[in-house]
């Protein structure tokens, strides 16, 4: 029997849930969510979203551990293999949970499902594993939108591009000639040699621990480091991103 699976973007929590997303959440029998523990603060945000919109029960699945050794992070082939393995384990865990819980369900995605999130890839894997699913996607407010809104900026210059990448590939993008870059998924901030670049940074946007900083990299590097720790202290986690632009702007 085919069941409906709704992949719903929720921005950074209840205040970003659109009417379309709210209706989608209220329409399902349950929400499936990974949790690192029962008191996982990110899991609690999902529960609050559900309480406000139809109150479907949240079925928690233990999130498989992911390989994060420095030797893996800095080796592209090893990193790709580690992520694929993690996705396989997540798909298997979801599959088992869906088998045990009949009815229509939703997966709640931070930001928007189209950007630096693996949920849709895992859903495709579930279909390949034989689950009969009618899948639809509800967009959400992305962290890029929030960053631009908080700093009151346009992400690109007039007629120019913006390159979006992960923090671990920032140096690669700059070496390739990119001069207007958004970096996401930052384990740490390596801004050495970029002192004269302009940066617009934000962490935990929309959450109680939200932090912002902007200016010349050399002037705000220390401020950003302190702000990351403040965000972590308030929320128990850090999700940050930034736009960085070369002096003079534009692409090389």
NORFENNOR-V808566 format. One record per residue. N is the residue number from 0. PSI is psi in whole degrees, 0 to 359 (NA if undefined). Layout:
n;psi
N;PSI
N;PSI
//
This chain:
n;psi
0;129
1;133
2;159
3;134
4;122
5;121
6;114
7;119
8;131
9;17
10;226
11;19
12;197
13;323
14;347
15;3
16;119
17;163
18;322
19;317
20;319
21;317
22;322
23;316
24;318
25;344
26;351
27;165
28;332
29;164
30;133
31;132
32;141
33;147
34;139
35;337
36;169
37;335
38;22
39;120
40;329
41;329
42;322
43;324
44;317
45;318
46;320
47;319
48;315
49;319
50;326
51;345
52;77
53;342
54;47
55;147
56;149
57;117
58;118
59;132
60;133
61;127
62;122
63;145
64;152
65;139
66;121
67;21
68;146
69;326
70;332
71;316
72;324
73;9
74;111
75;315
76;317
77;321
78;313
79;318
80;319
81;318
82;318
83;317
84;319
85;317
86;319
87;316
88;321
89;317
90;318
91;319
92;317
93;316
94;313
95;318
96;319
97;322
98;327
99;347
100;100
101;163
102;177
103;151
104;165
105;150
106;124
107;125
108;133
109;141
110;235
111;140
112;346
113;352
114;114
115;52
116;140
117;3
118;314
119;327
120;320
121;322
122;318
123;322
124;321
125;320
126;318
127;332
128;357
129;359
130;134
131;104
132;137
133;103
134;134
135;159
136;131
137;120
138;157
139;173
140;124
141;161
142;331
143;317
144;317
145;318
146;313
147;320
148;315
149;321
150;358
151;53
152;161
153;136
154;339
155;158
156;172
157;118
158;7
159;169
160;164
161;131
162;126
163;127
164;180
165;158
166;324
167;346
168;14
169;313
170;322
171;318
172;317
173;319
174;331
175;357
176;3
177;136
178;5
179;96
180;134
181;127
182;128
183;173
184;56
185;110
186;326
187;173
188;108
189;95
190;17
191;136
192;3
193;27
194;322
195;359
196;154
197;143
198;141
199;112
200;149
201;148
202;143
203;44
204;127
205;351
206;166
207;328
208;21
209;137
210;146
211;151
212;148
213;151
214;197
215;135
216;314
217;331
218;335
219;2
220;312
221;321
222;319
223;317
224;317
225;321
226;324
227;319
228;325
229;318
230;317
231;320
232;324
233;312
234;343
235;4
236;165
237;127
238;112
239;163
240;165
241;155
242;130
243;136
244;133
245;155
246;132
247;342
248;182
249;181
250;151
251;NA
//
